[in-house]
Amino acid sequence: AVSPISRRLVQQVMIGYSDSNKDAGILACQWGLQKAQTVLARIGRENGILIRCFHGRGGTISRGAGPTHRFLEALPHASLGGDIRLTEQGETIAQKFANPDTAAYNLELLAAGVTATTLRHEQTPPPDHGLEPVMETLADRSEAAYRALLEAEGFIDFYRQATPIDALEHSRIGSRPARRTGRASLADLRAIPWVFSWNQARYYLPGWFGVGSALRELAENTPGLFDDLTRGLTTWPFLNYLFTNVESSLSSTDPDLMERYAGLVEDPEIRERIFGIIRREWEATRTFLERLRGGPATARRPKMLRTLALRADALRVLHGQQINLLATWRALRKEGREAEADAMLPELLLSINAIASGLRTTG
């Protein structure tokens, strides 16, 4: 293809957020994609070809979502050459384009952001922050913590019982089935139901897990580099965008509800061990994210927290109903009373839809 803007040859490259996050966690995923775009842009320049990145962004933070203008600002230097392609999925389509006014606003925001970022990439030097090695270390440590959880004995049992993933697999929503081949394995599960199920149980786990371990190790072993990372939040847009999104995911969690959903796990040893790992990582992520950003989110993001608080009481009622429905539905299936379980399924799926509407997010 030829770019209508620069008249240069164009090679379009898909940038996928969903499965890379599911496999490695948010920090390693975002850093890996950042590096990949940098290399692709360099190869394109060396060969006189414009690389057009096609960003396959999902509707949630762990699948690439985030404020459009902040997303554009965070793109690697020289990776934007005048045009861009990206997806809008799920509930974000209605939120952004449901009426002419919001559609015009969001399209104008995208056009202005692409123009401004392209000019910045063309006319200014790349930021000289020297934090790439630090990010490499953080990504490795974060991925190790994330993979250790996924590979822990009993994790699949915990996940399948502490979230409504089994109910989601019975739903007829989305353009593709929840599993690629039908096997009950984590590798076979698609990224959308993976994120959707964690969000429903208020864990939001793919959007923050592993970050706490990485930040804690950096702060304890090399406090000077942790301070450098803190200063980098004001000089490196990618860094600020990444940790702001992690903070948003963490703020959407509810530890009390997480524990109530964990109560659905039948094996007490698995329940206590896996939930203990998740809760300790949650505490570490909250603690060291506050240290990194200079205080709790209450001082910096009151609007976001006020919005979450307005919906909290109503959502707790819905979550309580869903937990009871899941317990009853699963008991019926375990006893072989399939007809009664099938009769309950519409009400259970309705609870999923109600919670998704209240959270304003699916997967």
N, C-alpha and C positions, 0 to 999 in steps of 0.2 A: 504494500500500500504506500501511497504518497501523502504526506501531511498537507492539508489545505492551507496551513499557516506558514510553515517553513519551506514547503516544496521539497522536503527531504524524504528519502526512503524511510519507511516506518516499520519497525518490528514490534508487534504487540505481545506483551508477556503477562500472563496471569499471575497475580500475587494473591495467594490463598492464606487466609488467617485461621480458618476454622480447624482443620485437621492438625495444623502445626501447633496450635494452642492445645488441642486435646492430647497430643502426643508429648509435649514438652513443657506446658505451662505458659502463662502469659508473658513472663519476663524473657525467657529464652526464645519464645516465638517472636515477639516483637523485635528483639535484637537481631535474631537471625534474618528476618525479613528486611530490616534496615540495612544490614550488611549486603544482602543479596541485591537490593536495588542500587546500592553504591557501585557494586562490581558491574552490574548490567549497564548502568549509565556510562561507566568508564569504557567498557567494551564498545558501546555504541559510538561514543565520541571518537575512539581510535579508528573506527571503521566507517565513519561518516553516515551512520544510521541513527535515526531518532528512535529511542526506546520508549514506547507508550506503555506505561504500566496500567494493567486492568486490575483494579483493586476489588477482589471479591469479598466485600465487607458484609458481615451479617448484621442482625438487628441488636446484638448485645455486645458489650465491651470485649468479652473474651473471644468474640468472633469478628473483631475489627472495628466495631462501632465506636463512636465518639463524636464530639462537636466537629462539624465539617471544617470550619476555619482553623481549628487547632490541629486537626488531622493534616491539613495541607501544610501548615507551618512546620509540622514535625517531619515532613518528608526529607530524605537525605539530600544534601546539597547537590545541585545539578542533575537531579533525577526527574525533574519536571521540565518538559521542553515545549510547553505551550498548550498541550491538550492532555486530557486524562479520561479514563473510562472507569466507572465504578458501579457497583450494584447497590440497590436499596432493597431490603428484604423485610418480609413479615409486617409487623405493626408499624415500622418506620415509614412505610409507603403511605398509610393513612395519616400518620402524624405530620408528615411533611408535605403531602400533596393532595390532601382530601378536599381542599377548596382552592379557588384561584389565588386568594391572597397569600396563604401559606406556601402554595406551590411557587408563586412568583418570588416570594421572599427567599426561599431556599435555593431556587435556581440562580437568583442574583448573588446570593452569598457564595455559591459554588463558583460562578463565573468570576466574581471579583477576587475570590481567594486564589483561583488558578492563575489569574493574571498577575496578581501581586507576588505570588510565590515564584512564578516563572521569572519575573523581572529581578527579584531578589537573587535567584540562583544565577542569573546571567550577569548581573552587575556588581555583585559583592563577593568577596572571597569566602571560602568555607569557614565556619567557626573553628577557632583554635583553642579547644578546651582540654585536649589531651586525655580525655576520659574513656577512650575506647578500650584500653586494657582493663580498666575498672569494670566496665560493662561486660566484658568477656568473662571476667571472674564471677560477677553476679549472675550472669546467665547460666554458667556451668553449675554453680551452687544451687540456684533455684531449680534447675532441671533435675538435679540429683535428688533434691527433697521431694519434688513432685512425682518423679518416677518411683521413688521408694514407697510412697503412699499407694500408687496404683498397683505396684507389684507385691504389696504386703499381703501375707496370708489372710484370707477372709475378707479382703477388700471388696471383691465383687458381691459377696453375700451382703455385706453392709450396704453397699450402694443400691442394690436391687431392693432392699427392704426399707432403707431410710429415705428413699425418694420414690415418687410415683412413676418411675420409669416403666414398670410393668403395665400400669394403666395407660400410659402414653403409647405403648406398643400396640394397644388395642384400639387406639383412636384412628380415625380416617381423616387426618389433617396433613398438610404438607404435600409437596409434589413428588416425594419419594418415600419408600418405606423406611421405618426406623433403623432396620438392619440391612446390610448389603446382601448377605446370602441367607440370613435367617438363623445363623449360629448364635448362641447365647454367650458371646465373648465381648470383651471391651474393644478389641481390635475391629470387630464386625459392626459395632454400633456407630451410627453416623453422629457427626458433631452436633447437629441441631437438637436431637433428643437428649444428648449428653448434657448440654448446657441447660436446656429447658427443665429437665428433671431436678438439677441442682438448684436452679432458681426457684422452682415451686416449693422446695423444702427450705428455702431461705439460707442456703449455704453459699450460693454464688461462687462455689469453690474454684471453677476454672478461671475466674477473674482476679484471684489473689494468691492462691496457694503456692508456696515456695518462695515468695518475695520476702517473708519474714526471716526465714533461715538465711537467705543470701545477705540481707541487710545486717542481721545480727552478727554473722561471721565477719563481715567487713568492719563493723564498728568495734568489735572486740579484738580483732587481730591487727587491723591497720586503721586506727582512728583518724590518722591524717588523711587517708584516702576517703573515709566517710565524710570528713569535712569538705574535701574537694567536691565530692558528689553533691553535697548540700549547696555549695556555691554554683555548681553546674545547672541547678534548676532554673537559675535566672539567665544563663547564657546559652543553654542548649535546649531549644524548643522540644526536641524529641524526648528528652529526659523529663521535662515538666509534663508533657502530654501523657507519657507512660505512667508516671506515678500518680497523676491526677485521676486517671482512669482506674488504677488499682484502688485508690482511695474511694472512688465512687462505688465500686463493687463491694468493698468492705463495709461501707456505710449502709448498703442495702441488706446486709445480713442481719439476722436476729438470733443471737446465741440461745435464747430461751426456746424459740421454736426449733432451732437446730437440734437441741437436746430432746425435745418432744418427738420429733421425727425419728431420731436415733432410737427412741423407745420402741419403735416398731420392729427393731432387729431382734430376732428370736434368741440367738445365742448370746448370753450375757458376756462371755469372754471376748467375742468378736466386737460386740457393741462397745464395751468399755475401752478396749485397746484401740480400735480404729477411731472412735470418737475422741479419745484422749489425744491421739496424734493430730487430728484436725483442730481441736480446741487449742492445743499448745501452739500450733502454727498460726491460728487466728490471733492469739494474744501477742505472739512475736511480731506478726505483721502490723498490728495496730500500734504496738509500742515503738517499733523502730521507724515506722512510717511517720509517726508524730515527731520523733527526733529528727528525721530527715527534713521534714517540712516546717519545723519550728513551732509545733503545737498542734492541738486537736483540730479537726475539721470544723468544729462549732464556731471557731473564731474567723475562719476564712471562707466557709461555704454555708452560711446560715440559710440561704434560700433553698438549697438542696435538702438540707436536714429538716427544714420546716415542711417541705413538701412530703418527705417521708413520714414525718410525725402525723400529718393530717390523715394519712391513710392507715396508720398503724393499728388502731383499735378495730376498725372494720375488718382488716386483713387477718388479725388474730382470730376473730370469730370464724372466718372462712377456713383458715388453716386448721382450727380445731375440728370443724366439720369434716374436712378432708381426711385428717388423721383417723377419725372414727370410721369413715367410709372405707378407707384402705384396709383397716384392721378387719372389718366385717367381710368385705369382698374377698380378701385373701383367705380368711377362715372358711368361707363357703367353697372356694375353689379347692382348698386343701382337703376338705371333706367330700369332694366329688359332687357337690350340689351345683353343677354348672348352670342349670336353668335359672336358679335363684341368683347366682353370681351375674349372669348375663342381664337379668332384669335390673340389677343395681348399677350396671355400667354407665347408662346415660346420666344418672345422678352424679356418679364419680367424675365423669368427663366434664359435666357442668361445673363442678367445683374447681377443676383445673382451669376452665375457661374464666371463671369468676376471679380466681387468684391472678391469672395472667392479666386480666383487665385492670385489677387493682394495682398490680406492680407496673403496669404499662410495658411489660416485656415478656417474651416467650423464650425462644432460643436463638 
